[in-house]
């Protein structure tokens, strides 16, 4: 059979949703966009391997891949077997049947003569002449929370400068009761997006089984009707609360009808009533929104008995999962590559990792006060987060003998520098001496020496002479000198510039601008 390869991240998610969240196979399929048959095979394989959740810490992605995919795909290139499309159409009539399942049965029957899944669907759709189907939603108690942003924003005046900024309005609606939460945030970026989810769960007092977002860039990295990529930070948040993210399909408003109606309610009953008020802070705006939101949830339905609050208390709230003991702390997840100096960069600061990982791509997790680095889902190191430019190095990460790193040594850097000029050698030697570990200066030295590809050796040597004279040991200083052509000025002009008076009755200093 031709294997349908599934990423290790999705395999881990399937195992978490099954063994920790206790979800059905169909709900796992809706969340991960993996076929029911594919999930059943994964779970069967996991049971045979005696796997449970959480997985052992020592089990990395490469080991997990060998367990689930021990052999490569060996499909041969023979003539394709054409399915009986009339029989396929008949098989699709019963509830719950999918083209993906029929395709998997077809590949089992003709493993070396089968179409790919995309070709299978395309040929069936041509036969079917693009017949459309509608999807009807049924909302169970405590199951779904629909989230989105309102189309309207609210102006906030910065009291000191008079500058006007516009706040975004986050809206969350429970599927069964229509119980609604909303708040104002400064942006739709990932930290605000996830922070609003955290506060929405606190407002509900529990956790729904499923969260249905629009295909917002913050929540969904790549929008796709069948297989949207959920942002890793958003996925990590969902794992913390034990909930499931099922993004709405692009251009399918029926998937998020509850959210759109909730947005309309908020715009009509809250934002419209606040349009004539002037707000000077985000907290002031949210205070007014909170008061009006209470009124919205207690407003009687027009065609039904009760209110959003009464329906929530009787239907949704008892079915919600409990909140975890600790709130989720926002974690930014970023793919980073290990530089030649065995450091990775995040927010202008460099953090060391074990030197043997030079050139590898790692996953960096950043909270407000901690940096954690993972390789194949194994945490390899952590650092206290620094919110300023610089470098943090752990001595154990430094290489002793490693070919990837020892391609560069202080001696080799100095030899290269001396070939360009004496002032360049002086600059490189001084920089290496300033660092606690010489390897910390390698990147800057290489950056300087690579400038010789763009500038003549004499110019680079003159620029280093100016930098040495004024103790300027940052690469950008050398670049600024070269770009401004200071190195081309005659020596007497440089001397005259250095002899210019620093104080004079016609020269104003910082005190003149208080």
N, C-alpha and C positions, 0 to 999 in steps of 0.2 A: 504493500500500500504506500502511496505517496504521502509522506508526512507533511502536515501543515504546521510549520515551525511557529512556536509561540515564545515571546520574549520571556526572560527569566523574571522580570518585574511583574508581568501578568500572571505567571505561574504562582509566584508568591502571593499575589493578590487573590487568586482563586482559592488557594489553601487557607488564607486568612478569613475570607468571606464564608468558607464552608465550615472550618473547624472552630473559629473564634466567634464569628457573627451568626453562625447556624442558619445561613440563608439557604433557600431552595436552589436547585440547579438552574431553574429558569431566571430567578432574580440575579444570580451570579452572571448568567449569560447576558442579561440586559445591562448590567453594570460594566462588564469587561469587553462586551461585543465579541465574545467567543461563542461558537455554536454549542448547543446543548450536548450534542454528541461528543464534541471536543472536550468539554468540561468533564463529562462522565468518564472519558478515557483517562484524563489527567487524575481524577479522584481515584479511579480504579488502580492506576499505576502508583499513586501515593499510598494507598492502602497496602498494596503488595510490598512497597518499600518501607512500610511501618512509619510513615511520616505523620507528624501532627503539627499543631501550631502552639507556640512559636517554633520555628525551625532552629536547629542547633546553631550557635554562634559561629562555630568553625566551618559550617557548610556555606561556601561561597558560590557565586554564580557559575563559575566554570565546573565545579563539582556537581552542582544541581543539573547543569546541562547534560553532563555525561550520564546522570541517572535517568533522565527522561528521554534523551536522544542518543542512545549508545551507538547507533549506526547511521551513516549518511544516507541520503536519498539516492536510490539507484535506478530511477525510472529510465527505461530504454526508449528510443525514438522509433516507434512503430506507427502504423496507420491508426487514426482515432476511431473509436467506436461511437456512432451517433446514437444518442438516447432516443427512446420512444417518447416524443414530446407530448403526445396525447395521453399516455400513461402518466407522465410527470404531472400534467395538468390535473388529471383525476386524483392523483395522490396528494396534491396540495390542497384539496377541498377540506379535509377534516381539520378541526381546530388544533393548533399547536404544531402542525407540520410545517417545515421550513425547507427552502431550496438547498440550504447548506447541508441539512441532514440527508436529503436525497442525493446530493452531489457526493457526500462521503460514502454512501452505499454504492453509488455508481463507480467510484474509484476503487472500492473493495472488489467489485465484480470484474473491472477491467483495469488493473493497476498499471499496466504498461501501455494502455491505449486510451487513456482518459483525457478529457479537456481539463484545463485549469478552471478554478471556480469562477473567475471573471468571464472566461469564454463560455462556460456552461450557462451562466446567467444571461449573457448577451444573446446567445442563440435561442434560448427559451423566450426571451422578451420579443425577439423578432417573430417567432412563431405565434406568440400570444397577441401581437399587434398592440403592445403597450397598454394592456388592460390595467386600469387603476383600481386600487382598493382603498377603502377608508379604514381608519383605526379609531375605535371608541375606547375612551378611558373610563376606568372605574376606580374610584378612590376608596381605599380601605382605611380604617381607623389607625392613626399614628404612623401611616406608611410613608407619605411623601410630603416634603417641604419644597415649594417652588420659590426660587430666588431670582431677582433681576434688579436692574436699576431703572428708576423713573426717567422718562424722556426729558422732564423739566429739571432745572437746577434752581438753587436758591442763592441770591446774592448776600454776601456778608461784607460789611464795611470795616476795614482795618482802621481803628479809631485814631491811631497816631498819624498816619499818612493820608487817610481818606481813600486808600486804594480799595477797589472792589474785587473780591474773589468769589467764585461760584462753587457752592458745595453740591456734591452728588447725593442723591437720595436712594438708599438701599431699601428694597422691599422684599419681605419673605411672607409666604402665605401657606398655611396648612391645607392639604388637599381635601380632607373630609369636612372640616368645620369652617373653612375660610378664615380662621383666626389669623390676624395680620400683625406683623412687626415691621417697623421702619425706623430709620435713623439717617442722619446726615454725616457724610465723611468728606474729606478734602478731595479725594480722587477715587478712581476705579482701579487703582493699582493693587497688586497682590497683597501687600500688608493690610490695606484698608478693606479689601475684599474678604480676606480670611478673618480679620478682626470683627467685621460685621456678622459673619457666621457664628463666631464664638458668642457674641452678645445676643444673637437671635436664639441660640440654644438656651442661654441663661434666662431669657425672657419666657421661653416655653417651659422651662423647668425640666426638660428632658431631651432625648435625642430621637428623631424620627429614623425609620429604617433607610430611607432614600432621600437624597437631595437632588433636585432637578434644576440645574442652572441653565441659562442661555449659553450660547457659544461665545461667551465673553473671553477676550484674550487672557485676562488674569487667571481664569479658571481652566480654560481649555487651550493648550498650546497650539493645537492644530485642529481646526474645525473640519469635521467630515461626517457625512450622514450615517455611515455604517461603523466607523471606527475612529472616533475623536480621541486625541491624545490629551489626557488630563494632566495639568501641571503637577510636577512631582511634589511641590510644597502643599498643594491643594489635596493631593492624594495622601500625603503624610498626615495632614489634618484630619481627613476622613478616617484613617486608621486609628488615630488617637481616640476618636469618639465612637468608633465601631459602627460608623454609618457607611453608606454606599453612594457614590456619585454616578448619576446617569444623565449626561448632558442631553438637552433637547436637540433634535435634528435641525440643521440649518434650513431655513425657509419652510418650516413646518410649525405654524403658530398653534395648531391643535395640541402640540406636545407641551406647551407652556401657557395654555389658556388661563389657568388659575392665576399665574403671575401677572399676565396682562390685565386681567380684571382687577387684581389687587392694586396694580399701578394706577389704574383709572380711579379707583376708590380713593387712594392716597392723594392723587392730584386734585380731585374734586372736593374732598372733605377736609383736607389738611393744607396742602400747598396753596390752593386758591384762597383759602381764608387767611393765610399769612402773607399774601402778596403785597399788602399795603404797609406791613410792619418793616422796620429797619433793624437788622441784627448786627451786633458788633463782635460776636464770637460764635464759634461752632457749638459750644456748650449752651449758650443762650438759645440758639435755634433748636437744639435737641430737647431742651427743657419744654419749649412750646409744643414741639412735635409729640412728645410723650403725653402731655395733657390731652391733646386732641385725639391721639391714638386710642386712649382709654375710652373716649366718647364713641369712636368708630366701632370698636369691638363690643360696645354695649348697645349699639343702635339696633332696634328690632329689624329682622328681615321683612321684606315686603310681601313675599308669597309663602313664607314658611314661618312656623312658630319658633320663638326664641331669638337668641342673638349669637354672634360669633363667639362671645365669651361662654355662654351657656352650652353651646354645642361643643366647644373645645373642652370644657370641664367634664362633660358627660361622655364624649366620644374619643377625642384624640388623646387627651392627657393621660387617661389610664393605660393607653396602649404604648406610650412613649418609653423608650429605654432610659435607664437612669444616667445622669451626668457622671463623668469620671471624677475621681477625687480631686484631680488637679486640672486646671484649665490648660488649654493648648498654648504653648509659647511659639510665636511665629518663627519659623525656620526658613531661611532662604536657601534653596538648593541650586547649586551651580556646577556645571562640568568644567574642570580645570585641567591644564596640562602641566606636568612637572618640568620646570626649566632646568637648564644645565647646572645651575647652582643648587639643585635639589630643593627648591622652594616653589610654592604655589602662591598666586596673588589673589587677594580679595579686598576690594575697597581700598586700594592704594597701599595696602600692607602686605608683606611677604611672610609666609609661614613655612617652616621646614617640614619635610617628610623624609622617610628613610631613603638614603641615596640610591639604592638599587632600583627605585621607581623612576629614575630620570627618563623623560620621554613618554611616560605612561599618562593616560587620561584617567583622572580620578573624579569622585563626586564629593563636593564640599558642602557641608551643612553649617549655616551661620545663624546663631541666635544673637540677642543683644550682647551677651557676655561670653559666648563660647564659640570656638571654631572646631568642627569635627571633620575629619577627612576619611573617606571610605574608598576601598578598592575591592571590587567584586563583592560588594555588600558587607565587607568586613571593615570595622573601624580600625584604622592603622595608627592614628595619632589624634591628639586634641591640643588646642592652645587656648589660653585666655584671649578673647578678642580685643584687638587694639583699634581704636577709632582715629588713628593718625598715620601718616606715611612712615614707613620704616621696615624693619626686618626682625623677626623673632626666630631664633635658631635653638634647637635642642642638640646638645653635644653628641648624643647617641645616634643622631641622624647623619653625622658627618662620615664621609667615606674613609676607609683605610687603604684598601686596594680595590679599585673598581674601574674597569676599562672605560665605561661610559663617561665617568667623571674625570678620570686622570688624563683625558685628552688635553686638558688645560691644567697648568701648574703656574705658580708665581714666576718661576724661572722662564717659562715659555712666554708668558705675557710680557715680562721685562725685556726679553730678547727682541720680541716683535716691536715693542715701544722704542728700543734703542735704534732699531733700523730706520724708524721714522725721524727721530731727532732726540737730542739730549733733554729738551724741555718736556717732551712727551714722556720720556723715561722717568724724569723727576716727578711728574704729575701722577703717573701710575704707581710709583714706589710710595709716594706720600699717601695715596688712597689706600693701598694695601696695608700700610702701617696703622691707619686709623681704626681699622676694623678689629673686633675681638677675635674673629676667625677670618683668615684671608679669603676663604671661599665666598664670604659675603660680598666681596667687592668684584667678583669675577664678571658679573653681568654688566656692571658699569664700565669696567675696563674693556670688555669686548665691544661695548657700544662706542667707546671712544676710538678704539683701533679700527672699527668698521667705518668710521668717518673718512678714513684714508681712501676709501673707494669713491667718495664724492668730492674730496678736497685734496689739493696737492700737499705733499709732505711738509713743504716749507710753511704753508698757511697753517696747517694743524700744529706745527711746532711753535709758530708765533702765537697762536691762540693759547696754547698751554703755557707759554711764557707769561702772558698777561694774567692767566688764571693762577699760576704759581705765585706771582708777585702779590696778588690780592687774596690769596688763600681761598680760591673758589674751587671746590672739589665736587661739584655736581655736574652731570653730563649736560644738563640744559644750559649751564653757564658757558660751556665751550661752544655749544650750538648757537647761542645768542651772539657770542663774539664773532663767530664766522658769518652768521647771517647779516650782521650789521657792518661787516667788513672792517672792524676795529683792528684786526691783525694786519691790514694793509696800510694803516696810517704810518707816516714816517716816525722814527723814534723820537725826534725832537717835538713833534706834535703831541705824542703820548706824554712826554715829560711835562709839556705846557698844560695839558689837561689835568695832570696829577697835581700841578702847582697852583691851580685855580683856588682862590680863597673860598673857604667853606662858610664864612660868615661875613656879611656886608650889610650896610644900612639899606641897600636896595634889594637885598635878597630876603624873601620871607620864608620862615621855617614853619614847623608844625604848629607852634603856638599862635601863629597868626590866623589859624583856621578854627580855633575853638569857638 
